Amino acid sequence: MTATTYTPADPQTFSRLVAEAAMELPPLTHANDSDFLRVALLQVIEAFWENYVFLLPQEAQAEFDRLIEADDGEKLMAWYHTHANFAEDPAAAERGSKVLEDIALKLPSLMKEQYASLSSTPDRA
């Protein structure tokens, strides 16, 4: 079995991570299982950015936090181009791939735990 390489520049990477982890869940037969998968996808995206930004120099982290707080989309896009240009910056792509690989290792057990917790609620039993 060959190791999967996760590329942050590929727009399908995040959904592929969730789909692969979902393969280890029991059959998804509940009406709101698609909601569970959507939430899992959002959590993966959030975890990616949290971990990716954490690996950057302190100055870039502080700038990111300021721009998120200010809700300045134009300046935030410039920040992404400078610090997270996965298609053109090999260092950013490598850093992003490492974060994705770490998430891929942890995601199946996390999703199993969350799904088991969700499945044990009275309206899902």
Stockholm file with secondary structure:
# STOCKHOLM 1.0

chainA/1-125         MTATTYTPADPQTFSRLVAEAAMELPPLTHANDSDFLRVALLQVIEAFWENYVFLLPQEAQAEFDRLIEADDGEKLMAWYHTHANFAEDPAAAERGSKVLEDIALKLPSLMKEQYASLSSTPDRA
#=GR chainA/1-125 SS CCCCCCCTTSTTHHHHHHHHHHTTSSCCCSTTHHHHHHHHHHHHHHHHHHHHHHTSCHHHHHHHHHHHHHTCHHHHHHHHHHHCCTTTCHHHHHHHHHHHHHHHHHHHHHHHHHHHHHHTSTTTC
#=GC SS_cons         CCCCCCCTTSTTHHHHHHHHHHTTSSCCCSTTHHHHHHHHHHHHHHHHHHHHHHTSCHHHHHHHHHHHHHTCHHHHHHHHHHHCCTTTCHHHHHHHHHHHHHHHHHHHHHHHHHHHHHHTSTTTC
//
